[in-house]
Structure formats: C-alpha cells, structure tokens
Amino acid sequence: YAVLAYLRKMATAEDAADRRCLVLSDCKPALQQIEAAYRKGSLEGLREWDRGAALEGICRYRAQLDSVTFLWVPSHAGCASNAYADAAATAYMGASEIEDATAVIREAV
C-alpha cells in the first residue's frame, strides 16, 4: 500500500509527467510482483493476481510519471534510507488522520 500511496501523490502533482521517482523497499517479492505486473504491458487480468487491484493502481500511476525506479535494499543492514523510511512510517502512525487503504485502491482502479 505504501508504494501505491506514494505513486498516487506523485502522479497527481501538476508536474507529474516530468517527475522522476525512486522507490526503495526491503520487500523483494513485492518489488518483483510490481515489476512483473508493469512489464505485462496491460492492466487486463491483474485483478486476478494476488494484490491485483493494488498492482493495477501502481501500474496506472507509474505510467503517468516520467520515470519510476524501484530499488531493493536489505532490511536492518545499516542503510540510511531504511532509517528514513522507518522514521516516516513511525511518524505517520501517530497521525490523527489515517487514510482508508481500501478507498485509495478503489480510487486507483
């Protein structure tokens, strides 16, 4: 869901067509599934996949951006970007407004 929410934010910006995005994740299977869905070349049939609606949304938003690069980083290996992501997630958990993940995915597809 975090990847979908981030790409949605970037794709809805005024300069979305010029945006280059970097997504770092320590979940290699998720990145592999996102890449397989995107390389499929068509959104048709994605909803039958595991997490298909989220993948469809990710692919839709990704197509609206200039460039999106996904990079796997090992977890808990002293990588500064992991520390930044953990800090952002921890801060968000204390937020008074929490997004409805189902609504975000529904909006994307």
Order of alpha helices (4+ residues) and beta strands (2+ residues): alpha-beta-alpha-alpha-beta-alpha-alpha
